[in-house]
Amino acid sequence: MYKVLTIDPGRGLGYAFWPSLRRSMDKPLIQPTAYGCINMPVEGLWELRAKALFWEFVNLASDFEPKHVIVENQALWGGSTKSFTAGVKGSLFKLSHVTGLILAAAFILEADAHLVQPMIWKGTLPNRLVKQRVLKAMGKQFDAVEHTFDALGLGFSIQGVLKGDNKIWSLAE
């Protein structure tokens, strides 16, 4: 898999671009060549803010010319008050809409789009451990928002190093 864009959607859209994610366990980790976060505008109708986020993502992603766009899908976590509240308040539905817009952008860019459940790529790792393992994998310290660390973590997870099980998973799982 080459020219891969990993995405953690939200009001802050974390992204990481990888020249390749094909790696055998005896090779060094493949590092992203770009990463960051696109923030949704904070004012205006939600639909117009989502539209602005969509076009900003299309413009950014077109610079990378990705062949694959891998997006974290939404999930309700059983027993999680935060997850249940997101469903009740409607924010989980808005997140689903953003995910749909990212998939539409991937199709516009003629990239293959893949949805990955959080349980597959990070299991039950809390955000602080995802951040810690991403920083270790990158071999440097930096500050970024949670969505950026999740987009980076998704790429490292594909390489088999995030959850600690050294298992490279495939998108077919």
Biotite code that builds the C-alpha atoms (Angstrom):
import biotite.structure as struc

atoms = struc.array([
    struc.Atom([0.000, 0.000, 0.000], chain_id="A", res_id=1, res_name="MET", atom_name="CA", element="C"),
    struc.Atom([1.535, 3.294, -1.036], chain_id="A", res_id=2, res_name="TYR", atom_name="CA", element="C"),
    struc.Atom([0.581, 6.994, -0.877], chain_id="A", res_id=3, res_name="LYS", atom_name="CA", element="C"),
    struc.Atom([-1.677, 6.547, 2.135], chain_id="A", res_id=4, res_name="VAL", atom_name="CA", element="C"),
    struc.Atom([-3.585, 9.216, 4.020], chain_id="A", res_id=5, res_name="LEU", atom_name="CA", element="C"),
    struc.Atom([-4.773, 8.172, 7.490], chain_id="A", res_id=6, res_name="THR", atom_name="CA", element="C"),
    struc.Atom([-7.608, 10.221, 8.975], chain_id="A", res_id=7, res_name="ILE", atom_name="CA", element="C"),
    struc.Atom([-9.183, 10.671, 12.388], chain_id="A", res_id=8, res_name="ASP", atom_name="CA", element="C"),
    struc.Atom([-12.367, 12.655, 11.691], chain_id="A", res_id=9, res_name="PRO", atom_name="CA", element="C"),
    struc.Atom([-13.981, 15.211, 13.926], chain_id="A", res_id=10, res_name="GLY", atom_name="CA", element="C"),
    struc.Atom([-14.315, 18.955, 14.342], chain_id="A", res_id=11, res_name="ARG", atom_name="CA", element="C"),
    struc.Atom([-10.551, 18.730, 14.234], chain_id="A", res_id=12, res_name="GLY", atom_name="CA", element="C"),
    struc.Atom([-9.664, 16.419, 11.341], chain_id="A", res_id=13, res_name="LEU", atom_name="CA", element="C"),
    struc.Atom([-6.356, 14.696, 12.126], chain_id="A", res_id=14, res_name="GLY", atom_name="CA", element="C"),
    struc.Atom([-4.360, 13.497, 9.135], chain_id="A", res_id=15, res_name="TYR", atom_name="CA", element="C"),
    struc.Atom([-1.049, 11.808, 8.385], chain_id="A", res_id=16, res_name="ALA", atom_name="CA", element="C"),
    struc.Atom([0.428, 11.132, 4.952], chain_id="A", res_id=17, res_name="PHE", atom_name="CA", element="C"),
    struc.Atom([2.626, 8.073, 4.435], chain_id="A", res_id=18, res_name="TRP", atom_name="CA", element="C"),
    struc.Atom([4.616, 7.417, 1.233], chain_id="A", res_id=19, res_name="PRO", atom_name="CA", element="C"),
    struc.Atom([4.031, 3.720, 1.908], chain_id="A", res_id=20, res_name="SER", atom_name="CA", element="C"),
    struc.Atom([2.725, 1.457, 4.637], chain_id="A", res_id=21, res_name="LEU", atom_name="CA", element="C"),
    struc.Atom([4.265, -1.742, 3.301], chain_id="A", res_id=22, res_name="ARG", atom_name="CA", element="C"),
    struc.Atom([6.766, -2.903, 5.835], chain_id="A", res_id=23, res_name="ARG", atom_name="CA", element="C"),
    struc.Atom([8.161, -6.204, 6.932], chain_id="A", res_id=24, res_name="SER", atom_name="CA", element="C"),
    struc.Atom([8.893, -6.614, 10.613], chain_id="A", res_id=25, res_name="MET", atom_name="CA", element="C"),
    struc.Atom([12.669, -6.650, 10.045], chain_id="A", res_id=26, res_name="ASP", atom_name="CA", element="C"),
    struc.Atom([12.640, -3.188, 8.384], chain_id="A", res_id=27, res_name="LYS", atom_name="CA", element="C"),
    struc.Atom([12.605, 0.224, 10.090], chain_id="A", res_id=28, res_name="PRO", atom_name="CA", element="C"),
    struc.Atom([9.282, 1.919, 10.676], chain_id="A", res_id=29, res_name="LEU", atom_name="CA", element="C"),
    struc.Atom([7.964, 3.985, 7.814], chain_id="A", res_id=30, res_name="ILE", atom_name="CA", element="C"),
    struc.Atom([7.528, 7.562, 8.981], chain_id="A", res_id=31, res_name="GLN", atom_name="CA", element="C"),
    struc.Atom([4.864, 9.999, 7.797], chain_id="A", res_id=32, res_name="PRO", atom_name="CA", element="C"),
    struc.Atom([6.028, 12.826, 5.559], chain_id="A", res_id=33, res_name="THR", atom_name="CA", element="C"),
    struc.Atom([3.258, 15.180, 6.729], chain_id="A", res_id=34, res_name="ALA", atom_name="CA", element="C"),
    struc.Atom([0.738, 15.317, 9.542], chain_id="A", res_id=35, res_name="TYR", atom_name="CA", element="C"),
    struc.Atom([-1.509, 17.814, 11.251], chain_id="A", res_id=36, res_name="GLY", atom_name="CA", element="C"),
    struc.Atom([-5.080, 18.834, 11.891], chain_id="A", res_id=37, res_name="CYS", atom_name="CA", element="C"),
    struc.Atom([-7.658, 20.755, 9.899], chain_id="A", res_id=38, res_name="ILE", atom_name="CA", element="C"),
    struc.Atom([-10.026, 22.589, 12.216], chain_id="A", res_id=39, res_name="ASN", atom_name="CA", element="C"),
    struc.Atom([-13.684, 23.032, 11.398], chain_id="A", res_id=40, res_name="MET", atom_name="CA", element="C"),
    struc.Atom([-14.754, 26.675, 11.560], chain_id="A", res_id=41, res_name="PRO", atom_name="CA", element="C"),
    struc.Atom([-16.385, 27.448, 14.905], chain_id="A", res_id=42, res_name="VAL", atom_name="CA", element="C"),
    struc.Atom([-19.079, 29.861, 13.747], chain_id="A", res_id=43, res_name="GLU", atom_name="CA", element="C"),
    struc.Atom([-22.014, 29.506, 11.393], chain_id="A", res_id=44, res_name="GLY", atom_name="CA", element="C"),
    struc.Atom([-24.457, 26.770, 10.500], chain_id="A", res_id=45, res_name="LEU", atom_name="CA", element="C"),
    struc.Atom([-23.094, 23.292, 11.073], chain_id="A", res_id=46, res_name="TRP", atom_name="CA", element="C"),
    struc.Atom([-23.717, 22.320, 7.441], chain_id="A", res_id=47, res_name="GLU", atom_name="CA", element="C"),
    struc.Atom([-21.676, 25.282, 6.161], chain_id="A", res_id=48, res_name="LEU", atom_name="CA", element="C"),
    struc.Atom([-18.886, 24.559, 8.634], chain_id="A", res_id=49, res_name="ARG", atom_name="CA", element="C"),
    struc.Atom([-18.823, 20.921, 7.463], chain_id="A", res_id=50, res_name="ALA", atom_name="CA", element="C"),
    struc.Atom([-18.714, 22.106, 3.845], chain_id="A", res_id=51, res_name="LYS", atom_name="CA", element="C"),
    struc.Atom([-15.718, 24.348, 4.620], chain_id="A", res_id=52, res_name="ALA", atom_name="CA", element="C"),
    struc.Atom([-13.951, 21.424, 6.332], chain_id="A", res_id=53, res_name="LEU", atom_name="CA", element="C"),
    struc.Atom([-14.700, 19.207, 3.311], chain_id="A", res_id=54, res_name="PHE", atom_name="CA", element="C"),
    struc.Atom([-13.179, 21.607, 0.782], chain_id="A", res_id=55, res_name="TRP", atom_name="CA", element="C"),
    struc.Atom([-10.162, 22.340, 2.946], chain_id="A", res_id=56, res_name="GLU", atom_name="CA", element="C"),
    struc.Atom([-9.583, 18.583, 3.182], chain_id="A", res_id=57, res_name="PHE", atom_name="CA", element="C"),
    struc.Atom([-10.005, 18.116, -0.588], chain_id="A", res_id=58, res_name="VAL", atom_name="CA", element="C"),
    struc.Atom([-7.447, 20.877, -1.252], chain_id="A", res_id=59, res_name="ASN", atom_name="CA", element="C"),
    struc.Atom([-4.954, 19.459, 1.252], chain_id="A", res_id=60, res_name="LEU", atom_name="CA", element="C"),
    struc.Atom([-5.403, 15.857, 0.157], chain_id="A", res_id=61, res_name="ALA", atom_name="CA", element="C"),
    struc.Atom([-5.081, 16.712, -3.543], chain_id="A", res_id=62, res_name="SER", atom_name="CA", element="C"),
    struc.Atom([-1.541, 17.942, -2.851], chain_id="A", res_id=63, res_name="ASP", atom_name="CA", element="C"),
    struc.Atom([-0.636, 14.445, -1.596], chain_id="A", res_id=64, res_name="PHE", atom_name="CA", element="C"),
    struc.Atom([-2.381, 12.551, -4.432], chain_id="A", res_id=65, res_name="GLU", atom_name="CA", element="C"),
    struc.Atom([-3.245, 9.625, -2.139], chain_id="A", res_id=66, res_name="PRO", atom_name="CA", element="C"),
    struc.Atom([-4.005, 6.189, -3.530], chain_id="A", res_id=67, res_name="LYS", atom_name="CA", element="C"),
    struc.Atom([-5.607, 5.099, -0.237], chain_id="A", res_id=68, res_name="HIS", atom_name="CA", element="C"),
    struc.Atom([-7.542, 7.067, 2.384], chain_id="A", res_id=69, res_name="VAL", atom_name="CA", element="C"),
    struc.Atom([-7.995, 5.167, 5.637], chain_id="A", res_id=70, res_name="ILE", atom_name="CA", element="C"),
    struc.Atom([-10.546, 6.686, 8.002], chain_id="A", res_id=71, res_name="VAL", atom_name="CA", element="C"),
    struc.Atom([-11.365, 5.790, 11.577], chain_id="A", res_id=72, res_name="GLU", atom_name="CA", element="C"),
    struc.Atom([-15.025, 4.816, 11.692], chain_id="A", res_id=73, res_name="ASN", atom_name="CA", element="C"),
    struc.Atom([-17.383, 5.602, 14.549], chain_id="A", res_id=74, res_name="GLN", atom_name="CA", element="C"),
    struc.Atom([-18.209, 3.157, 17.263], chain_id="A", res_id=75, res_name="ALA", atom_name="CA", element="C"),
    struc.Atom([-20.348, 3.103, 20.372], chain_id="A", res_id=76, res_name="LEU", atom_name="CA", element="C"),
    struc.Atom([-18.283, 1.801, 23.250], chain_id="A", res_id=77, res_name="TRP", atom_name="CA", element="C"),
    struc.Atom([-20.378, -0.384, 25.533], chain_id="A", res_id=78, res_name="GLY", atom_name="CA", element="C"),
    struc.Atom([-20.397, 0.894, 29.088], chain_id="A", res_id=79, res_name="GLY", atom_name="CA", element="C"),
    struc.Atom([-18.906, 4.255, 28.088], chain_id="A", res_id=80, res_name="SER", atom_name="CA", element="C"),
    struc.Atom([-20.846, 7.243, 29.374], chain_id="A", res_id=81, res_name="THR", atom_name="CA", element="C"),
    struc.Atom([-18.963, 9.515, 26.965], chain_id="A", res_id=82, res_name="LYS", atom_name="CA", element="C"),
    struc.Atom([-19.920, 7.336, 23.988], chain_id="A", res_id=83, res_name="SER", atom_name="CA", element="C"),
    struc.Atom([-23.560, 7.086, 25.083], chain_id="A", res_id=84, res_name="PHE", atom_name="CA", element="C"),
    struc.Atom([-23.761, 10.859, 25.616], chain_id="A", res_id=85, res_name="THR", atom_name="CA", element="C"),
    struc.Atom([-22.337, 11.500, 22.124], chain_id="A", res_id=86, res_name="ALA", atom_name="CA", element="C"),
    struc.Atom([-25.137, 9.400, 20.674], chain_id="A", res_id=87, res_name="GLY", atom_name="CA", element="C"),
    struc.Atom([-27.859, 11.082, 22.715], chain_id="A", res_id=88, res_name="VAL", atom_name="CA", element="C"),
    struc.Atom([-26.618, 14.636, 22.033], chain_id="A", res_id=89, res_name="LYS", atom_name="CA", element="C"),
    struc.Atom([-26.310, 13.967, 18.297], chain_id="A", res_id=90, res_name="GLY", atom_name="CA", element="C"),
    struc.Atom([-22.575, 14.634, 18.035], chain_id="A", res_id=91, res_name="SER", atom_name="CA", element="C"),
    struc.Atom([-21.985, 11.028, 16.961], chain_id="A", res_id=92, res_name="LEU", atom_name="CA", element="C"),
    struc.Atom([-24.306, 11.608, 13.991], chain_id="A", res_id=93, res_name="PHE", atom_name="CA", element="C"),
    struc.Atom([-22.429, 14.776, 13.031], chain_id="A", res_id=94, res_name="LYS", atom_name="CA", element="C"),
    struc.Atom([-19.188, 12.817, 13.226], chain_id="A", res_id=95, res_name="LEU", atom_name="CA", element="C"),
    struc.Atom([-20.723, 10.236, 10.890], chain_id="A", res_id=96, res_name="SER", atom_name="CA", element="C"),
    struc.Atom([-21.584, 13.020, 8.455], chain_id="A", res_id=97, res_name="HIS", atom_name="CA", element="C"),
    struc.Atom([-17.992, 14.266, 8.528], chain_id="A", res_id=98, res_name="VAL", atom_name="CA", element="C"),
    struc.Atom([-16.777, 10.725, 7.871], chain_id="A", res_id=99, res_name="THR", atom_name="CA", element="C"),
    struc.Atom([-19.105, 10.540, 4.876], chain_id="A", res_id=100, res_name="GLY", atom_name="CA", element="C"),
    struc.Atom([-17.688, 13.796, 3.547], chain_id="A", res_id=101, res_name="LEU", atom_name="CA", element="C"),
    struc.Atom([-14.149, 12.433, 3.874], chain_id="A", res_id=102, res_name="ILE", atom_name="CA", element="C"),
    struc.Atom([-15.162, 9.313, 1.957], chain_id="A", res_id=103, res_name="LEU", atom_name="CA", element="C"),
    struc.Atom([-16.716, 11.518, -0.744], chain_id="A", res_id=104, res_name="ALA", atom_name="CA", element="C"),
    struc.Atom([-13.459, 13.501, -0.936], chain_id="A", res_id=105, res_name="ALA", atom_name="CA", element="C"),
    struc.Atom([-11.509, 10.259, -1.361], chain_id="A", res_id=106, res_name="ALA", atom_name="CA", element="C"),
    struc.Atom([-13.768, 9.295, -4.256], chain_id="A", res_id=107, res_name="PHE", atom_name="CA", element="C"),
    struc.Atom([-13.312, 12.738, -5.859], chain_id="A", res_id=108, res_name="ILE", atom_name="CA", element="C"),
    struc.Atom([-9.546, 12.198, -5.560], chain_id="A", res_id=109, res_name="LEU", atom_name="CA", element="C"),
    struc.Atom([-9.934, 8.721, -7.116], chain_id="A", res_id=110, res_name="GLU", atom_name="CA", element="C"),
    struc.Atom([-8.423, 7.083, -4.031], chain_id="A", res_id=111, res_name="ALA", atom_name="CA", element="C"),
    struc.Atom([-9.532, 3.831, -2.453], chain_id="A", res_id=112, res_name="ASP", atom_name="CA", element="C"),
    struc.Atom([-11.375, 4.579, 0.785], chain_id="A", res_id=113, res_name="ALA", atom_name="CA", element="C"),
    struc.Atom([-11.301, 2.290, 3.815], chain_id="A", res_id=114, res_name="HIS", atom_name="CA", element="C"),
    struc.Atom([-13.137, 2.542, 7.142], chain_id="A", res_id=115, res_name="LEU", atom_name="CA", element="C"),
    struc.Atom([-11.455, 1.033, 10.202], chain_id="A", res_id=116, res_name="VAL", atom_name="CA", element="C"),
    struc.Atom([-13.111, 0.501, 13.568], chain_id="A", res_id=117, res_name="GLN", atom_name="CA", element="C"),
    struc.Atom([-11.174, 1.909, 16.548], chain_id="A", res_id=118, res_name="PRO", atom_name="CA", element="C"),
    struc.Atom([-11.237, -1.527, 18.224], chain_id="A", res_id=119, res_name="MET", atom_name="CA", element="C"),
    struc.Atom([-9.250, -2.949, 15.280], chain_id="A", res_id=120, res_name="ILE", atom_name="CA", element="C"),
    struc.Atom([-6.456, -0.388, 15.185], chain_id="A", res_id=121, res_name="TRP", atom_name="CA", element="C"),
    struc.Atom([-6.071, 0.650, 18.820], chain_id="A", res_id=122, res_name="LYS", atom_name="CA", element="C"),
    struc.Atom([-8.172, -1.715, 20.855], chain_id="A", res_id=123, res_name="GLY", atom_name="CA", element="C"),
    struc.Atom([-8.912, -0.160, 24.213], chain_id="A", res_id=124, res_name="THR", atom_name="CA", element="C"),
    struc.Atom([-5.736, 1.938, 24.409], chain_id="A", res_id=125, res_name="LEU", atom_name="CA", element="C"),
    struc.Atom([-6.492, 5.256, 26.091], chain_id="A", res_id=126, res_name="PRO", atom_name="CA", element="C"),
    struc.Atom([-5.498, 8.451, 24.274], chain_id="A", res_id=127, res_name="ASN", atom_name="CA", element="C"),
    struc.Atom([-2.497, 9.085, 26.527], chain_id="A", res_id=128, res_name="ARG", atom_name="CA", element="C"),
    struc.Atom([-0.992, 5.699, 25.555], chain_id="A", res_id=129, res_name="LEU", atom_name="CA", element="C"),
    struc.Atom([-1.685, 6.261, 21.851], chain_id="A", res_id=130, res_name="VAL", atom_name="CA", element="C"),
    struc.Atom([0.194, 9.575, 22.126], chain_id="A", res_id=131, res_name="LYS", atom_name="CA", element="C"),
    struc.Atom([3.038, 7.982, 24.102], chain_id="A", res_id=132, res_name="GLN", atom_name="CA", element="C"),
    struc.Atom([3.484, 5.162, 21.570], chain_id="A", res_id=133, res_name="ARG", atom_name="CA", element="C"),
    struc.Atom([3.291, 7.518, 18.582], chain_id="A", res_id=134, res_name="VAL", atom_name="CA", element="C"),
    struc.Atom([6.005, 9.729, 20.086], chain_id="A", res_id=135, res_name="LEU", atom_name="CA", element="C"),
    struc.Atom([8.165, 6.656, 20.706], chain_id="A", res_id=136, res_name="LYS", atom_name="CA", element="C"),
    struc.Atom([7.600, 5.363, 17.152], chain_id="A", res_id=137, res_name="ALA", atom_name="CA", element="C"),
    struc.Atom([8.537, 8.756, 15.701], chain_id="A", res_id=138, res_name="MET", atom_name="CA", element="C"),
    struc.Atom([11.565, 9.111, 17.957], chain_id="A", res_id=139, res_name="GLY", atom_name="CA", element="C"),
    struc.Atom([10.853, 12.724, 18.818], chain_id="A", res_id=140, res_name="LYS", atom_name="CA", element="C"),
    struc.Atom([8.751, 14.856, 21.114], chain_id="A", res_id=141, res_name="GLN", atom_name="CA", element="C"),
    struc.Atom([6.149, 17.268, 19.765], chain_id="A", res_id=142, res_name="PHE", atom_name="CA", element="C"),
    struc.Atom([2.772, 18.582, 20.723], chain_id="A", res_id=143, res_name="ASP", atom_name="CA", element="C"),
    struc.Atom([-0.367, 18.025, 18.664], chain_id="A", res_id=144, res_name="ALA", atom_name="CA", element="C"),
    struc.Atom([-4.080, 17.579, 19.163], chain_id="A", res_id=145, res_name="VAL", atom_name="CA", element="C"),
    struc.Atom([-5.625, 14.181, 19.892], chain_id="A", res_id=146, res_name="GLU", atom_name="CA", element="C"),
    struc.Atom([-6.967, 13.799, 16.334], chain_id="A", res_id=147, res_name="HIS", atom_name="CA", element="C"),
    struc.Atom([-3.445, 14.147, 14.907], chain_id="A", res_id=148, res_name="THR", atom_name="CA", element="C"),
    struc.Atom([-2.069, 11.532, 17.282], chain_id="A", res_id=149, res_name="PHE", atom_name="CA", element="C"),
    struc.Atom([-4.900, 9.169, 16.329], chain_id="A", res_id=150, res_name="ASP", atom_name="CA", element="C"),
    struc.Atom([-4.226, 9.655, 12.596], chain_id="A", res_id=151, res_name="ALA", atom_name="CA", element="C"),
    struc.Atom([-0.538, 8.903, 13.228], chain_id="A", res_id=152, res_name="LEU", atom_name="CA", element="C"),
    struc.Atom([-1.440, 5.981, 15.498], chain_id="A", res_id=153, res_name="GLY", atom_name="CA", element="C"),
    struc.Atom([-3.608, 4.478, 12.781], chain_id="A", res_id=154, res_name="LEU", atom_name="CA", element="C"),
    struc.Atom([-0.630, 4.444, 10.392], chain_id="A", res_id=155, res_name="GLY", atom_name="CA", element="C"),
    struc.Atom([1.701, 2.945, 12.959], chain_id="A", res_id=156, res_name="PHE", atom_name="CA", element="C"),
    struc.Atom([-0.934, 0.377, 13.877], chain_id="A", res_id=157, res_name="SER", atom_name="CA", element="C"),
    struc.Atom([-1.050, -0.788, 10.256], chain_id="A", res_id=158, res_name="ILE", atom_name="CA", element="C"),
    struc.Atom([2.707, -1.353, 10.612], chain_id="A", res_id=159, res_name="GLN", atom_name="CA", element="C"),
    struc.Atom([2.081, -3.505, 13.689], chain_id="A", res_id=160, res_name="GLY", atom_name="CA", element="C"),
    struc.Atom([3.632, -1.360, 16.392], chain_id="A", res_id=161, res_name="VAL", atom_name="CA", element="C"),
    struc.Atom([0.889, 0.467, 18.243], chain_id="A", res_id=162, res_name="LEU", atom_name="CA", element="C"),
    struc.Atom([-0.901, -2.159, 20.327], chain_id="A", res_id=163, res_name="LYS", atom_name="CA", element="C"),
    struc.Atom([2.308, -3.976, 21.172], chain_id="A", res_id=164, res_name="GLY", atom_name="CA", element="C"),
    struc.Atom([1.291, -7.260, 19.578], chain_id="A", res_id=165, res_name="ASP", atom_name="CA", element="C"),
    struc.Atom([3.577, -6.817, 16.536], chain_id="A", res_id=166, res_name="ASN", atom_name="CA", element="C"),
    struc.Atom([0.780, -8.016, 14.295], chain_id="A", res_id=167, res_name="LYS", atom_name="CA", element="C"),
    struc.Atom([0.405, -6.264, 10.981], chain_id="A", res_id=168, res_name="ILE", atom_name="CA", element="C"),
    struc.Atom([-3.326, -6.263, 10.304], chain_id="A", res_id=169, res_name="TRP", atom_name="CA", element="C"),
    struc.Atom([-4.887, -5.874, 6.920], chain_id="A", res_id=170, res_name="SER", atom_name="CA", element="C"),
    struc.Atom([-7.855, -3.817, 5.835], chain_id="A", res_id=171, res_name="LEU", atom_name="CA", element="C"),
    struc.Atom([-9.700, -7.058, 5.128], chain_id="A", res_id=172, res_name="ALA", atom_name="CA", element="C"),
    struc.Atom([-9.993, -7.777, 8.867], chain_id="A", res_id=173, res_name="GLU", atom_name="CA", element="C"),
])
